[in-house]
């Protein structure tokens, strides 16, 4: 739930202060940068919720849940790299 809320606040409400190490002077397009970062965090929260729900309903086992959670936790990393390459001054 925290990832979903933080992703929404960053992407939709443009709360840039929630991004660690935020420096507006180093970003060429702050709105697009925050959107990319925020939506990646939002998608992480949704993936975690779906994986947890599938495990709760016994659609996946513990090993599969662990694998899916590791993969899901890595999803924001490429988005951060792309955002820094694309929007850094």
N, C-alpha and C positions, 0 to 999 in steps of 0.2 A: 504493500500500500504506500509506503513512503516514496518509492521510486515513481509511482504513478503520479502522486501529488507534486513531487519536485519537478518531474518532467513537464507536467502541465504548467506549473508556475514559470518555469524557464522558457518553454516554447511559446505558450499562448499569452501569458501575462507579462512576458519579457522582464522577469526579475533576474537581471544579469548578476546581481550580487551573490546569487546562489551557486554560481559557477566558480569553482576553486581557482584562484590565481587570476581572476578577472581583471583585465586592464584594458579599458576602452580605447586607449591610445594605440594599442598594438594590433587592433582589429580594424580591417577596412570596412566591413559591413556587419555591425553588431547584431542587427535584427536577424539576418540570415544565419550568423554564427550561433546565436542563442537558439534559433529554431532547430538547427541540425543537432546540437547537443541535447536540447530538451526533448525532442522526439526520440532520440536514441535512448535516453533514460526512461522515457515513458514506455517505449516498446520493451525495454528490459523488465519493467514492473509488470507489464501485461504477460510477458512470457513466463515470469516467475509464478504469477497467479494461475496461469493455464497449467503449468507443470505441476504445481501443488494441487490443483483441483483434480487433475488426472491421477495423481498418486493417491489422493484421498478416496477417489471413486474406484481405486484398484484397477485402473486401466493400464498402469505401468508399475513395474516393480521398483525396488529401492535402487538397484544398480542403474536401471534406465533413467530414473529420476536424477541421480547424481550426474550421469553423463549429460543429460539435457540441461541441468543447472549450470554445469561448467561451461557448456557451449553458449548458453544464454548470457552468462556473466561476461563473456568476451565480446558480445555484440557492440557495446558502446565504444570499444577501443578503435576500430577502424573509422568510426564516425568522428571521433576526436582528431585522429590523424588527418583525415580529409578536411575537416573544418580548419585546422591550423594551417595546412598547406594552401587551402583555397582562400582564406580570409585574413591571413597574416600580412601585415604591412612590410 
